[in-house]
Amino acid sequence: MGKTVVECNNVSIRYKTGDIKHMGLKDYLIKRVTGKYVVKEFWADKNISFSLQEGDMLGIVGTNGAGKSTLLKAITGILDPVKGNVKTRGNIAALLELSSGFDLDLTVKENAYLRGAMLGYTRQFMDDKYDQIIEFAELEQFQDYTFSALSSGMRSRLAFSIACLVNPDILILDEVLSVGDGAFRKKSGDKMRQILSEGITGILVSHSITQVRELCNKILWIDHGNQIAFGDNAEFLCNCYEEFLATGKLPQNSDDLNELNAAFEKRHAKAMREETKRETERFLQMLREGESEPAVEAALAILRENRPEALKLAYRKLD
């Protein structure tokens, strides 16, 4: 087991809100003096605990309002927990909001150096890395464009490229891998797998459970600030979370988690059987309608690679 890089111990974060924005200064002072001014408390996260070692990739899952982004801000040091503590080891590169750290009036090149400086890197280091950053972001033709001229996808590519190419010890991504076109999402995923294999620790918040399954070896599930589950049984917890999304049944204990997993596996197996039947029928239809040989060969190759069970069923029907 590698050394611990991130450790959260009973982290609780509270927001205080009042109604001052809906009143004038005079009314505010009167309410304060008379004791009628009401401050509301909202606990965004309550008693969150987990630890990560070198090379771990944590997927944080939960519906909107679960407290995921707030927790990331505590890990990066933007917010201080009201209770508990966060311990990190090494430098952190965080992409919490793609637009943060960029100046719309500066060029792409100037913004790359600006973001690098914000991450604590020297001018010489950025000089050495700049060409790699621009090439990975696929912005070679746009280096002298102002940032305001870029699409949101292009901005996200630059932000991700800077974060993952400046050798952080901890890389934190909040919905970043879900932006950009399909080709860049695959490229980003491949890059994440590469840097994790080199010992960098990652934290990913994503609504794409498929993405979480592919990249993460640990899962933290939170709901309305409460920690539902944490562990390295990533496939199991992803199954449970998907079943929760389908049914709305929030688990209260390990037995509930086991029930969710069993229900997911049953539902998934049924869906796979139905998909296999559809794939088989499509293939047989191609044969009945006398599709061209190249088309049939292409379909065979796809089934052989991805759906061998559909191909076996088709052979049985042909016999």
C-alpha positions, 0 to 999 in steps of 0.5 A: 500500500502506498503512502496516504495522499488525501485524508478527510476526517469527519469533515463537516461544512456549513453555510450561513444564509440570511435575508439581508439582500432582501432588505435595506441597511436600516431594516437590517440594523433594526432587526439585529437590535431587536433580535429578529434577524434570522440566520439560517444554517445549511450543512452542505457536508456532514461527517465525511471521512475517507483516505486515498493512497498514491495512484488511487482514483476516487469517483465522487457520486451523488445527485445535484445538491449532494455536497460534492463540489463543496467537498472538493473546495475543502480538499483544495483549501478554498473552504475550511471545514467547521468540523473535522479536518482535511490532510493532503500531501503534495501539490494540487491541480484542481479544475473546479470551474473551467472559467476560473483562473482565466482572463477573457481579454488575454490570449490563449498563450497568456492564459496558459502562463497565468493558470500555470502561475496560479498553480505555483509553477515557474516561468521556466517550467511553463516554457518547458511545458507550453508546447506540450500543453498547446498540442494536447489541447489541440490549440496550435492555431489559436495561441494568439486568439483572445480567450473570449474568442474560444468555444467552451469546449476549447477552453475546457481542453486548455484547462484540462491540458494545463492541469494534467501536464504540469505534474501535480501530485493530486489532480481534482476534476469536477465534471471536466471530463464530460465536456468537449467532443467525443474524441477529446473525452476519450483522449482525456480518459486515456491521459487520466489512466496514464497519469494514474499509472505514474502514481498521481492521485485523482479525484473525479466528480462526474454524473457519467457513471460509465466514466466513473466505472472506467476510471475509478478504483474507489467510490465515495457516495454522498447524498444531501451532505451525508456519506452513504458509502465509501470503499474500493469495491467500485463496481459494487458501489456503482451498481448500487448507485445506478439502482438508486437512480432508477428506483430512488431507494436510498440505502441505510445500511449494508443490507440495503446496499446488497439489495440494491446491487442484486436488483441492479444485476438482475435488471442489467442481465435482463437488459443484456438478454433483450439487447442480445435478442435485438442484435441477433434479429438485426443480423439475421435480417441482414442475411434475409435481405441479402445485404452486401458481403462487406456489410455482413462481414462488418456486422460479423466483426462487430458481433464477434468483438463486442457481442459474441453471445448474439453471434452464437444465438444467430448461429443456433437460429440458422441451424 
